[in-house]
Amino acid sequence: QSRGSIDEAIAHYQKALELNPNHADAHINLGIALAAKGKAGEAIAHYQKALETDPADAVAHNNLGIALAKAGRPDAAIAHYQEALKAEPQFAEAHTNLGIALVEKGRPGEAIPHFEAAVNLHPDSAEAQTNLGAALLWEGRLDEAVAHLERALKADPGSLEAGDFLGNALAAQGRIADAVARWRNVLRL
């Protein structure tokens, strides 16, 4: 999206909020547009306003979590991802975001069930398979990690991240020649 179209969107959402200050979707959409412009603080305020109108809005909680994570507030982000999942347990993006936040906090074991949920919801997603494979690798569950990382590469053969993690998992299994071949492919890409 061009900056001009984001600015136009911001103007339209601001106008909508002048007409109805409690329009939760307008606050959420304005937050998204502001976040796209790098204005996390303003985005946070609009997501919070949306939640004042609808405290169980899963999208608002998820987006607020993303903005809080970018603002360096991982614990608050985790709390909002959890609230998003209370409201909408099948919300794959919230599962993914919660898993990533838990990994960043050094808790990959707690992230695995959330990555598994995302994979169950979107089994053909290279990103979901990669996230799960990486968390399993960090937990030392190498056979499972390899299987998910291979699925990630089947879904997206050009995924550098999945290829690198697969190389690491293969090396950890002692399959050095396979690992080197995988890393060479990553370098080639």
ABEGO torsion letter per residue (X at the ends): XBAAAAAAAAAAAAAAAAABAABAAAAAAAAAAAAAAGBAAAAAAAAAAAAAABAABAAAAAAAAAAAAAAGBAAAAAAAAAAAAAABAABAAAAAAAAAAAAAAGBAAAAAAAAAAAAAABAABAAAAAAAAAAAAAAGBAAAAAAAAAAAAAABAABAAAAAAAAAAAAAAGBAAAAAAAAAAAAAX
